[in-house]
Amino acid sequence: MGSAPSAGFFQPLKADDPAVVGGYRLAAVLGAGGMGKVYLSYTPGGRPIAIKVIRPEFSEDPEFRRRFQQEVRSAERVQGLYTAPVIDSDTEGAQPWLATAYVPGPSLAHAVARHGALPVRSVLLLTVGVAEALHVIHGAGIVHRDLKPANVLLASDGPRVIDFGIARAADSTALTSTGVSVGTPAFMAPEQASAGTVTPATDVFALGQIAAFTAIGASVFGDGPSHAVLYRIVHEDPDLSALPEELRPVVTRCLSRDPADRPTLTEVIELCNAASEAPLRQGEDWLPQAVAGSITERLQLPAPAPTPPPQPPTVAPTAPAAQAPTPTEVSPQSPAPAPSAPAAPAAAPGFTPTGVAAAPTQAAPAPRAPAPGAQGTVPPGYRTPPPYAQPSYPQPQPQYNQPSYTQPTYAPVHSTPPPFHTQGFAPGPPAPPRPRRTGLIVFGTVAAAVVGLVVLGSLLPDGTGKGGGDKASGGGSSSGSSQQRPDPQPVSYQGIEMPQNHQLMFADNPPRPAEEPTGAGVLYGHGDLFYYRDTLFGDEKFGTANGKLVLLNNSEKGSLETCRSVTRFTEKLGLDQLTDGSQVCVLSKAGHITLATFRSRSGAKDETRFITVDLTVWRNADDAAKK
């Protein structure tokens, strides 16, 4: 590394961090989140950029890749004054990444946590800038979905909105990673928290929360467990008692529970200008001095890592320089009829050494020397290509009549291969006699019989009555179509709090409790796992409406193998059957297998009852067992 990262904003690269991503040499770690890690790098011209490397687990989910590629393409069209533009990306590599312009400023979350609430003028300028950013983002067909203080950076000339649209790539996909949340509970809109509905008005609600958070220094829906915050967002009014009077018109309208009652982004800007005593103009003084000092600190960038001297490419040794092949030379395996000469001997007109027709007056080409510097383009570990094209398969050459090249055949002994002129070749010299033809055919017949016996033996049942060979001993291999797909890796989620009458789906990452639908005849919803409480009779159920479950005995160890083998199926359990540490196997109809470990329940006096569970999910594990 060129120099140690400055201050505490730039962390040095660790052993597990890559040195280069997409040709960009990394200089420092800027931060990490549920979806990936962000690094500092530089363009060839020296401009700093931020590179977000998506966690490798995401590459295993084809739906995430499809959505991520779509969102990146849309994000590349966003070129607003208050957004961090996308500079470069790779959505198809082994580990996807996205590069944006580096913004030398703290996040709004960091600034408020360190310096407290901002003055009204700064809040109005922040709201106007974020509204302009959302206008451009929505114009590109993107809904941010996860607008929060951590995704708003404070630059010297105004705010910058980042990570727009990326949350959609993770929405409702069966990812094999942990800690990813589609939307932050404290800044979700009611329709997003309850039904998952997302529209541009959803971002307007989040904008109102951000404005209030900046002015108050706290969330207007309070803190606490995520389920409690979501409940207040859906059912209760925000606490605006500490909000400055000038900001009430815009914040109140943005936080309307009905999306249709929220203002447009143009109206938000108009409301902010009406609330300001002086015209709103972005400038170097839009932030308090203490916050502006954080920008100065982040301008002290670490030097880019020095580029190592170029190393000569690793090229496998090549064969000695060969003369140009004659029309009868086929491959190095074929014996040459005579020492080769620089010029090809007389051959049938119109044929080159590769068997491709040429002009009648064109002579056989001489060997071509590699172009200067051409070997430098060969990737390390690859052989240098031969200096001439090899014969195209399946067109044989006359030398294929050699006895040593005869393949075993099941055809009658008296059959002969068709003459070469019927395959588009000019008649060549007569084939030499084949004195060992009978012996070779006998050998081929014997070999074919042995192979047939081996194949037949592999299909016969073993001593246990099961098809195939003894898998335990490793003897014999089945065909590719009968091999089982490897079991998926387990994904663990600790301390999930499920409020009463909530359900979750195992395909979500992480599984997020949502309210059960309330419709005629619907009692337990349609979730992979639900917690239902009858407030009239006090009946509490823990179960699945989308599969089957089994309560394991104390002697049974929870594992994927155990969950596949148990058969005492039911669909729901009484909560009185569960104690701390009880393990339940849940097999969903979608093919996901989950080991749910019951941890605790809330107190009887709590306003909202909830239970706490740990989940270990094997996604698509049932499909893997069947294949």
C-alpha positions as CSV (number, residue, x, y, z in Angstrom):
1,M,0.0,0.0,0.0
2,G,1.2,3.5,-0.8
3,S,0.3,5.0,2.6
4,A,-1.8,4.1,5.6
5,P,-5.4,5.2,5.3
6,S,-6.0,8.5,7.0
7,A,-8.2,9.2,10.0
8,G,-10.7,6.4,10.9
9,F,-12.7,6.7,7.7
10,F,-10.4,4.6,5.6
11,Q,-9.6,1.2,6.9
12,P,-6.6,-0.8,5.6
13,L,-7.2,-3.8,3.3
14,K,-7.2,-7.1,5.1
15,A,-5.9,-10.5,4.0
16,D,-9.4,-11.5,2.7
17,D,-9.9,-8.3,0.7
18,P,-9.0,-8.4,-3.0
19,A,-6.2,-6.2,-4.2
20,V,-7.8,-5.5,-7.6
21,V,-11.4,-5.4,-8.7
22,G,-12.2,-5.1,-12.3
23,G,-8.8,-3.6,-13.1
24,Y,-9.1,-1.0,-10.3
25,R,-6.4,-1.3,-7.6
26,L,-8.0,-0.9,-4.2
27,A,-6.6,1.6,-1.7
28,A,-8.8,1.2,1.4
29,V,-12.0,0.0,2.9
30,L,-14.8,2.6,3.1
31,G,-17.4,0.5,4.8
32,A,-19.4,-2.8,4.8
33,G,-23.1,-3.7,4.9
34,G,-25.4,-6.6,4.4
35,M,-25.1,-6.7,0.6
36,G,-21.4,-6.1,0.3
37,K,-18.2,-4.2,1.0
38,V,-17.3,-0.7,-0.3
39,Y,-13.7,0.1,-1.3
40,L,-11.8,3.2,-2.2
41,S,-10.0,3.2,-5.6
42,Y,-9.0,5.5,-8.3
43,T,-9.6,5.9,-12.1
44,P,-6.5,5.9,-14.4
45,G,-6.7,9.7,-14.3
46,G,-6.5,9.7,-10.5
47,R,-10.2,10.5,-9.6
48,P,-11.3,8.7,-6.5
49,I,-14.2,6.2,-6.8
50,A,-16.2,4.0,-4.5
51,I,-16.5,0.3,-5.5
52,K,-19.2,-1.8,-3.9
53,V,-18.4,-5.5,-4.2
54,I,-21.4,-7.7,-3.8
55,R,-21.0,-10.5,-1.3
56,P,-20.0,-13.8,-3.1
57,E,-23.1,-15.6,-1.8
58,F,-25.3,-13.5,-4.0
59,S,-23.7,-14.8,-7.2
60,E,-25.4,-18.2,-6.4
61,D,-28.8,-16.8,-6.8
62,P,-29.8,-16.3,-10.5
63,E,-32.8,-14.1,-9.7
64,F,-30.6,-11.7,-7.8
65,R,-28.2,-11.6,-10.7
66,R,-31.0,-10.9,-13.1
67,R,-32.4,-8.1,-11.0
68,F,-29.0,-6.6,-10.1
69,Q,-28.1,-6.4,-13.8
70,Q,-31.4,-4.7,-14.6
71,E,-31.1,-2.2,-11.7
72,V,-27.5,-1.4,-12.6
73,R,-28.4,-0.7,-16.2
74,S,-31.2,1.6,-15.0
75,A,-28.9,3.3,-12.5
76,E,-26.4,4.1,-15.2
77,R,-29.1,6.4,-16.8
78,V,-29.4,8.4,-13.5
79,Q,-27.2,11.5,-14.0
80,G,-28.5,14.0,-11.4
81,L,-26.7,16.7,-9.4
82,Y,-27.6,15.1,-6.1
83,T,-26.8,11.5,-7.0
84,A,-23.5,9.6,-7.1
85,P,-23.3,8.5,-10.8
86,V,-22.4,4.9,-11.7
87,I,-19.0,4.9,-13.3
88,D,-18.4,1.2,-14.1
89,S,-19.8,-2.2,-13.2
90,D,-19.6,-6.0,-13.7
91,T,-22.9,-7.8,-13.2
92,E,-21.9,-11.1,-14.9
93,G,-18.6,-11.9,-13.2
94,A,-18.0,-14.4,-10.3
95,Q,-18.5,-11.6,-7.8
96,P,-20.6,-8.6,-9.1
97,W,-19.5,-5.1,-8.3
98,L,-20.5,-1.5,-8.9
99,A,-18.3,1.6,-9.1
100,T,-19.7,5.1,-8.3
101,A,-18.2,8.5,-7.9
102,Y,-16.6,9.0,-4.4
103,V,-18.4,11.5,-2.2
104,P,-16.1,13.0,0.4
105,G,-18.6,13.5,3.1
106,P,-20.2,11.7,6.1
107,S,-23.6,10.0,5.8
108,L,-26.6,11.8,7.3
109,A,-26.8,9.0,9.9
110,H,-23.2,9.6,11.0
111,A,-23.5,13.4,11.1
112,V,-26.6,13.3,13.3
113,A,-25.2,10.7,15.6
114,R,-22.0,12.7,16.0
115,H,-23.3,16.3,16.0
116,G,-27.0,16.0,16.7
117,A,-29.9,17.7,14.9
118,L,-29.2,20.2,12.1
119,P,-30.6,23.7,11.8
120,V,-33.8,24.4,9.9
121,R,-32.1,25.9,6.9
122,S,-29.8,22.8,6.5
123,V,-32.9,20.6,6.8
124,L,-34.7,22.5,4.0
125,L,-31.7,22.4,1.7
126,L,-31.3,18.7,2.4
127,T,-34.9,18.0,1.7
128,V,-34.9,20.0,-1.6
129,G,-31.7,18.2,-2.7
130,V,-33.0,14.7,-1.9
131,A,-36.3,15.6,-3.6
132,E,-34.4,16.6,-6.8
133,A,-32.4,13.3,-6.6
134,L,-35.6,11.2,-6.3
135,H,-37.1,13.1,-9.2
136,V,-34.2,12.0,-11.4
137,I,-34.2,8.4,-10.0
138,H,-37.9,8.0,-10.5
139,G,-37.5,9.4,-14.1
140,A,-35.3,6.4,-14.8
141,G,-38.0,4.0,-13.7
142,I,-36.4,3.3,-10.3
143,V,-37.9,3.4,-6.9
144,H,-35.2,3.6,-4.2
145,R,-37.1,1.4,-1.7
146,D,-34.4,1.9,1.0
147,L,-34.1,5.7,1.4
148,K,-32.6,6.2,4.9
149,P,-30.0,8.5,6.5
150,A,-27.2,6.0,5.8
151,N,-27.9,6.3,2.1
152,V,-27.7,10.1,2.0
153,L,-24.2,11.5,2.0
154,L,-23.4,15.2,2.9
155,A,-21.1,16.8,0.3
156,S,-19.8,20.4,0.4
157,D,-22.3,21.5,-2.2
158,G,-25.4,19.5,-1.1
159,P,-26.6,16.0,-0.4
160,R,-26.0,12.9,-2.5
161,V,-28.4,9.9,-2.6
162,I,-26.7,6.5,-3.1
163,D,-27.7,2.9,-3.5
164,F,-30.8,3.7,-5.4
165,G,-32.6,0.6,-6.8
166,I,-30.0,-1.9,-5.4
167,A,-32.4,-3.0,-2.7
168,R,-34.8,-4.3,-5.4
169,A,-32.3,-6.9,-6.5
170,A,-32.5,-8.6,-3.1
171,D,-36.3,-8.3,-2.7
172,S,-38.0,-11.7,-2.5
173,T,-35.1,-13.7,-3.8
174,A,-33.8,-16.9,-2.2
175,L,-30.3,-15.6,-1.3
176,T,-27.7,-17.7,0.5
177,S,-26.3,-14.9,2.7
178,T,-27.2,-13.3,6.0
179,G,-28.0,-9.9,7.3
180,V,-29.6,-8.4,4.2
181,S,-32.7,-6.3,4.7
182,V,-34.9,-5.0,1.9
183,G,-35.8,-1.7,3.4
184,T,-35.0,-0.4,6.9
185,P,-37.9,-0.8,9.3
186,A,-37.7,2.7,10.9
187,F,-38.0,4.4,7.5
188,M,-40.5,2.2,5.7
189,A,-43.8,3.5,4.5
190,P,-47.0,1.8,5.9
191,E,-47.8,0.1,2.6
192,Q,-44.3,-1.2,2.3
193,A,-44.3,-2.5,5.9
194,S,-47.7,-4.2,5.8
195,A,-48.1,-5.5,2.2
196,G,-44.7,-4.9,0.6
197,T,-46.2,-2.5,-1.9
198,V,-43.7,-0.1,-3.3
199,T,-44.3,3.0,-5.5
200,P,-42.6,6.4,-5.9
201,A,-44.9,7.6,-3.1
202,T,-43.0,5.2,-0.8
203,D,-39.9,7.2,-1.3
204,V,-41.8,10.4,-0.5
205,F,-42.8,8.9,2.9
206,A,-39.1,8.1,3.6
207,L,-38.2,11.6,2.6
208,G,-40.5,13.0,5.2
209,Q,-39.0,10.7,7.8
210,I,-35.5,11.8,6.8
211,A,-36.4,15.5,7.1
212,A,-37.9,15.0,10.6
213,F,-35.0,12.8,11.7
214,T,-32.5,15.5,10.6
215,A,-34.4,18.2,12.5
216,I,-35.1,16.2,15.6
217,G,-32.2,13.9,15.8
218,A,-34.4,10.8,16.2
219,S,-37.0,8.8,14.4
220,V,-40.6,10.1,14.7
221,F,-41.8,6.5,15.1
222,G,-39.5,5.8,18.0
223,D,-36.9,3.1,18.6
224,G,-37.1,-0.5,19.8
225,P,-37.6,-3.9,18.2
226,S,-38.3,-3.8,14.5
227,H,-41.8,-5.3,14.8
228,A,-42.8,-2.6,17.3
229,V,-41.6,0.2,15.0
230,L,-43.4,-1.3,12.0
231,Y,-46.6,-1.6,14.1
232,R,-46.4,2.1,15.0
233,I,-45.7,3.0,11.3
234,V,-48.8,1.1,10.1
235,H,-51.2,1.9,12.9
236,E,-50.1,5.0,14.8
237,D,-49.3,8.7,14.0
238,P,-45.7,10.0,14.1
239,D,-44.5,12.0,17.1
240,L,-43.9,15.5,15.7
241,S,-43.9,17.3,19.0
242,A,-40.2,18.3,18.7
243,L,-40.4,19.2,15.0
244,P,-39.7,22.9,14.3
245,E,-42.9,24.7,13.1
246,E,-41.4,25.7,9.7
247,L,-41.0,22.1,8.8
248,R,-44.5,20.8,9.8
249,P,-46.3,21.4,6.5
250,V,-43.9,19.4,4.4
251,V,-43.2,16.7,6.9
252,T,-46.9,16.2,7.8
253,R,-48.0,15.7,4.2
254,C,-45.1,13.4,3.3
255,L,-46.0,11.2,6.3
256,S,-49.6,10.7,5.2
257,R,-50.6,7.1,5.7
258,D,-52.5,7.1,2.3
259,P,-50.0,7.3,-0.6
260,A,-52.5,9.3,-2.6
261,D,-52.4,12.1,0.0
262,R,-48.6,12.6,-0.2
263,P,-47.2,15.5,-2.2
264,T,-45.3,15.1,-5.4
265,L,-41.6,15.8,-5.4
266,T,-42.3,19.1,-7.2
267,E,-44.7,20.0,-4.4
268,V,-42.2,19.1,-1.8
269,I,-39.7,21.6,-3.2
270,E,-42.4,24.3,-3.3
271,L,-43.3,23.6,0.3
272,C,-39.7,23.9,1.3
273,N,-39.2,27.2,-0.5
274,A,-42.4,28.5,1.1
275,A,-41.1,27.6,4.6
276,S,-37.8,29.4,4.1
277,E,-37.4,33.1,4.9
278,A,-34.7,33.5,2.2
279,P,-34.4,31.8,-1.2
280,L,-32.9,28.3,-0.9
281,R,-29.5,28.2,-2.7
282,Q,-27.0,25.4,-2.2
283,G,-23.6,26.7,-1.3
284,E,-20.5,25.9,0.7
285,D,-22.2,27.2,3.9
286,W,-25.3,24.9,3.8
287,L,-24.0,22.8,6.7
288,P,-22.9,23.8,10.2
289,Q,-19.2,24.3,10.6
290,A,-18.8,21.1,12.7
291,V,-20.3,18.9,10.0
292,A,-18.4,20.7,7.3
293,G,-15.2,19.7,9.1
294,S,-16.0,16.1,8.5
295,I,-15.9,16.7,4.8
296,T,-12.4,18.2,5.1
297,E,-11.3,15.1,7.0
298,R,-12.5,12.8,4.2
299,L,-10.6,14.8,1.6
300,Q,-7.3,13.5,3.0
301,L,-7.4,10.3,0.9
302,P,-4.9,7.5,1.2
303,A,-2.5,7.3,-1.8
304,P,-3.4,4.7,-4.3
305,A,-1.5,1.4,-4.1
306,P,1.6,1.3,-6.3
307,T,1.2,-0.7,-9.4
308,P,3.6,-3.7,-9.4
309,P,6.0,-3.9,-12.4
310,P,4.6,-5.9,-15.3
311,Q,5.5,-9.6,-15.2
312,P,6.1,-11.5,-18.4
313,P,3.1,-13.7,-19.2
314,T,3.3,-17.3,-18.2
315,V,3.2,-19.2,-21.4
316,A,3.6,-23.0,-21.6
317,P,6.6,-24.1,-23.7
318,T,5.7,-24.5,-27.3
319,A,6.9,-27.2,-29.7
320,P,9.9,-26.4,-31.8
321,A,9.2,-24.2,-34.8
322,A,7.6,-26.4,-37.5
323,Q,7.6,-26.1,-41.2
324,A,4.3,-25.3,-42.9
325,P,2.3,-28.6,-43.2
326,T,1.9,-30.1,-46.6
327,P,-1.6,-31.0,-47.9
328,T,-1.0,-34.6,-46.7
329,E,0.2,-33.7,-43.2
330,V,-2.6,-33.9,-40.8
331,S,-1.3,-33.8,-37.3
332,P,1.9,-34.4,-35.3
333,Q,0.6,-37.9,-34.6
334,S,0.7,-38.9,-38.3
335,P,4.1,-40.0,-39.6
336,A,5.5,-37.6,-42.1
337,P,6.1,-39.2,-45.4
338,A,9.3,-37.4,-45.9
339,P,11.3,-34.5,-44.3
340,S,9.3,-31.4,-44.6
341,A,10.6,-28.5,-46.7
342,P,9.9,-24.8,-46.5
343,A,7.6,-24.9,-49.5
344,A,4.8,-27.4,-49.8
345,P,5.3,-30.1,-52.5
346,A,2.9,-30.2,-55.4
347,A,-0.6,-30.7,-54.4
348,A,-4.0,-30.7,-55.8
349,P,-4.8,-27.1,-57.0
350,G,-7.1,-25.1,-54.8
351,F,-6.2,-26.7,-51.5
352,T,-4.3,-25.1,-48.6
353,P,-2.8,-27.1,-45.7
354,T,-6.1,-26.7,-43.8
355,G,-8.1,-28.2,-46.6
356,V,-9.9,-25.0,-47.4
357,A,-10.3,-24.1,-51.1
358,A,-8.2,-21.2,-52.3
359,A,-7.6,-19.4,-55.6
360,P,-6.2,-21.8,-58.2
361,T,-3.0,-19.7,-58.5
362,Q,-2.4,-19.5,-54.8
363,A,0.5,-21.5,-53.5
364,A,0.6,-23.1,-50.1
365,P,1.4,-20.3,-47.6
366,A,4.7,-20.3,-45.7
367,P,4.7,-20.5,-42.0
368,R,3.6,-17.2,-40.4
369,A,5.6,-15.8,-37.6
370,P,3.7,-14.5,-34.6
371,A,2.9,-10.8,-34.7
372,P,5.2,-8.7,-32.5
373,G,3.8,-8.6,-29.0
374,A,1.1,-11.1,-29.8
375,Q,2.2,-13.5,-27.1
376,G,1.5,-10.8,-24.5
377,T,-2.2,-11.1,-25.1
378,V,-2.3,-14.8,-24.2
379,P,-3.8,-15.1,-20.7
380,P,-1.5,-16.8,-18.1
381,G,-1.9,-20.5,-18.0
382,Y,-3.0,-20.9,-21.7
383,R,-0.8,-22.4,-24.4
384,T,0.3,-20.3,-27.3
385,P,-1.9,-21.1,-30.3
386,P,-0.2,-23.0,-33.1
387,P,1.1,-21.0,-36.0
388,Y,-1.3,-22.6,-38.5
389,A,-4.9,-23.8,-38.4
390,Q,-5.4,-27.4,-37.6
391,P,-7.5,-29.6,-40.0
392,S,-11.2,-29.1,-39.4
393,Y,-13.1,-32.0,-37.9
394,P,-14.7,-34.3,-39.1
395,Q,-13.1,-34.1,-42.6
396,P,-10.4,-36.8,-42.6
397,Q,-7.2,-36.7,-44.5
398,P,-5.6,-39.5,-46.6
399,Q,-3.3,-40.4,-43.7
400,Y,-6.3,-41.6,-41.7
401,N,-6.0,-44.8,-43.8
402,Q,-2.9,-45.8,-41.8
403,P,-3.4,-49.0,-39.9
404,S,-2.5,-47.5,-36.6
405,Y,-5.5,-45.1,-36.7
406,T,-8.2,-47.7,-37.3
407,Q,-10.9,-47.4,-34.7
408,P,-12.7,-50.4,-33.2
409,T,-16.1,-50.9,-34.9
410,Y,-19.2,-52.9,-34.4
411,A,-19.7,-53.1,-38.2
412,P,-19.3,-56.5,-40.0
413,V,-15.7,-57.5,-40.9
414,H,-16.3,-57.1,-44.6
415,S,-17.4,-53.4,-44.3
416,T,-15.0,-50.8,-45.7
417,P,-15.0,-47.0,-45.1
418,P,-16.4,-44.9,-48.0
419,P,-13.8,-43.6,-50.5
420,F,-12.4,-40.1,-49.6
421,H,-13.5,-38.5,-52.8
422,T,-17.2,-39.1,-51.8
423,Q,-16.4,-36.8,-48.8
424,G,-15.4,-33.8,-50.9
425,F,-11.6,-34.6,-51.2
426,A,-9.6,-35.1,-54.3
427,P,-8.4,-38.7,-54.8
428,G,-5.1,-39.2,-52.9
429,P,-2.4,-41.8,-53.3
430,P,-3.6,-45.4,-52.8
431,A,-3.8,-46.5,-49.2
432,P,-1.1,-48.9,-48.1
433,P,-2.1,-52.5,-47.2
434,R,-3.5,-53.2,-43.8
435,P,-2.0,-56.5,-42.8
436,R,-3.3,-56.3,-39.1
437,R,-6.9,-55.3,-39.9
438,T,-8.4,-58.6,-38.7
439,G,-6.5,-58.5,-35.4
440,L,-7.5,-54.9,-34.7
441,I,-11.2,-55.7,-35.4
442,V,-11.0,-58.7,-33.1
443,F,-9.4,-56.6,-30.4
444,G,-12.1,-53.9,-30.9
445,T,-14.9,-56.5,-30.6
446,V,-13.4,-57.9,-27.4
447,A,-13.0,-54.3,-25.9
448,A,-16.6,-53.5,-26.8
449,A,-17.8,-56.6,-25.1
450,V,-15.8,-55.8,-21.9
451,V,-17.3,-52.3,-21.9
452,G,-20.8,-53.6,-22.3
453,L,-20.3,-56.0,-19.4
454,V,-19.1,-53.2,-17.2
455,V,-22.0,-51.0,-18.1
456,L,-24.5,-53.9,-17.6
457,G,-22.9,-54.7,-14.2
458,S,-23.3,-51.1,-13.1
459,L,-27.0,-51.3,-13.8
460,L,-27.6,-54.5,-11.9
461,P,-28.9,-54.2,-8.3
462,D,-26.5,-54.8,-5.4
463,G,-27.0,-57.1,-2.5
464,T,-29.2,-54.7,-0.7
465,G,-31.8,-54.7,-3.5
466,K,-31.0,-51.1,-4.5
467,G,-29.9,-50.0,-8.0
468,G,-26.4,-48.9,-8.7
469,G,-23.0,-49.9,-7.3
470,D,-21.8,-49.7,-3.7
471,K,-21.7,-46.0,-3.1
472,A,-20.0,-46.4,0.2
473,S,-17.0,-48.1,-1.3
474,G,-16.9,-45.7,-4.3
475,G,-17.0,-48.6,-6.7
476,G,-18.7,-47.8,-10.0
477,S,-20.1,-44.4,-11.0
478,S,-23.6,-43.7,-12.1
479,S,-24.5,-41.6,-15.1
480,G,-24.7,-37.8,-14.7
481,S,-28.4,-37.8,-14.9
482,S,-28.7,-40.0,-11.8
483,Q,-26.3,-38.0,-9.6
484,Q,-27.8,-36.0,-6.8
485,R,-27.4,-32.3,-6.7
486,P,-25.3,-31.1,-3.8
487,D,-27.2,-30.1,-0.7
488,P,-27.6,-26.3,-0.3
489,Q,-25.6,-24.5,2.4
490,P,-27.6,-23.6,5.5
491,V,-28.4,-20.0,6.3
492,S,-28.9,-19.0,9.9
493,Y,-31.0,-16.1,11.3
494,Q,-30.9,-15.4,15.0
495,G,-33.5,-13.8,17.2
496,I,-36.4,-13.2,14.8
497,E,-39.3,-11.6,16.6
498,M,-42.7,-12.6,15.3
499,P,-45.6,-10.6,16.5
500,Q,-49.0,-12.2,16.9
501,N,-50.9,-12.8,13.7
502,H,-47.8,-12.5,11.6
503,Q,-46.2,-14.8,9.1
504,L,-42.9,-15.1,7.2
505,M,-41.6,-16.8,4.0
506,F,-38.4,-18.8,3.9
507,A,-37.5,-17.5,0.4
508,D,-37.1,-13.9,1.8
509,N,-33.6,-13.0,3.0
510,P,-33.8,-12.4,5.8
511,P,-37.3,-13.8,6.6
512,R,-39.3,-10.8,7.6
513,P,-42.6,-11.1,9.6
514,A,-45.6,-9.6,7.9
515,E,-49.2,-9.4,8.9
516,E,-51.4,-12.2,7.9
517,P,-54.1,-11.4,5.3
518,T,-57.5,-10.9,6.8
519,G,-60.2,-12.3,4.5
520,A,-63.3,-14.4,4.8
521,G,-62.4,-18.0,5.7
522,V,-58.7,-17.2,6.1
523,L,-57.4,-18.1,9.6
524,Y,-53.7,-18.7,9.4
525,G,-52.7,-16.8,6.2
526,H,-50.4,-18.5,3.7
527,G,-47.0,-18.2,5.2
528,D,-44.2,-20.8,5.5
529,L,-44.3,-20.1,9.3
530,F,-46.9,-18.2,11.3
531,Y,-47.7,-17.2,14.9
532,Y,-51.4,-16.9,15.5
533,R,-53.2,-15.7,18.7
534,D,-56.9,-15.7,19.2
535,T,-57.5,-12.6,21.4
536,L,-60.9,-13.9,22.4
537,F,-60.0,-17.3,23.7
538,G,-56.3,-16.8,24.2
539,D,-55.5,-19.7,21.9
540,E,-51.9,-19.4,20.5
541,K,-50.7,-21.5,17.5
542,F,-47.3,-21.9,15.9
543,G,-47.4,-23.6,12.5
544,T,-47.2,-23.5,8.7
545,A,-49.9,-22.8,6.2
546,N,-47.7,-23.6,3.3
547,G,-46.3,-27.1,4.1
548,K,-45.9,-29.4,7.1
549,L,-43.9,-29.5,10.3
550,V,-42.6,-31.9,12.9
551,L,-41.7,-31.2,16.6
552,L,-38.5,-33.1,17.3
553,N,-38.0,-35.1,20.4
554,N,-35.2,-34.3,22.8
555,S,-33.2,-37.3,21.5
556,E,-33.4,-36.1,17.9
557,K,-30.7,-33.7,16.8
558,G,-31.9,-31.0,14.5
559,S,-30.2,-31.2,11.1
560,L,-31.1,-31.4,7.4
561,E,-30.9,-35.2,7.4
562,T,-33.2,-35.4,10.4
563,C,-35.7,-33.0,8.9
564,R,-35.8,-35.1,5.7
565,S,-36.3,-38.4,7.6
566,V,-39.0,-37.5,10.2
567,T,-42.6,-38.3,9.2
568,R,-44.7,-37.2,12.2
569,F,-46.2,-34.4,10.2
570,T,-48.7,-31.8,11.4
571,E,-49.5,-28.3,10.4
572,K,-49.6,-26.4,13.7
573,L,-48.6,-26.7,17.3
574,G,-50.0,-25.2,20.4
575,L,-47.6,-22.7,22.0
576,D,-47.9,-24.6,25.2
577,Q,-46.1,-27.5,23.5
578,L,-42.9,-25.4,23.0
579,T,-40.2,-24.5,25.5
580,D,-36.9,-22.7,25.2
581,G,-34.8,-24.8,22.8
582,S,-37.6,-26.8,21.2
583,Q,-36.8,-27.6,17.6
584,V,-39.3,-27.9,14.8
585,C,-38.6,-29.0,11.3
586,V,-40.7,-27.1,8.7
587,L,-40.9,-28.4,5.1
588,S,-42.5,-25.8,2.8
589,K,-44.3,-26.6,-0.5
590,A,-41.7,-24.5,-2.3
591,G,-39.0,-27.0,-1.3
592,H,-37.3,-25.1,1.5
593,I,-36.4,-27.0,4.7
594,T,-36.1,-25.0,7.9
595,L,-35.1,-25.9,11.5
596,A,-37.0,-23.5,13.7
597,T,-35.7,-23.2,17.3
598,F,-38.2,-21.7,19.7
599,R,-36.5,-19.3,22.2
600,S,-39.1,-17.3,24.1
601,R,-42.4,-15.5,24.2
602,S,-43.3,-12.0,25.4
603,G,-44.9,-11.3,28.7
604,A,-48.6,-11.6,29.2
605,K,-48.9,-7.9,30.0
606,D,-47.2,-6.8,26.7
607,E,-49.5,-4.8,24.5
608,T,-48.4,-6.8,21.4
609,R,-47.6,-10.5,22.0
610,F,-44.6,-11.9,20.1
611,I,-42.4,-14.9,20.0
612,T,-38.6,-15.2,19.3
613,V,-37.2,-18.0,17.1
614,D,-33.9,-18.9,15.5
615,L,-34.1,-20.2,12.0
616,T,-31.7,-22.4,9.9
617,V,-32.9,-22.5,6.3
618,W,-31.8,-24.9,3.6
619,R,-33.3,-23.3,0.5
620,N,-34.5,-25.7,-2.3
621,A,-33.2,-28.6,-0.2
622,D,-36.3,-30.8,-1.1
623,D,-35.5,-30.4,-4.8
624,A,-31.9,-31.4,-4.2
625,A,-33.0,-34.6,-2.5
626,K,-35.2,-35.6,-5.4
627,K,-32.6,-35.1,-8.1
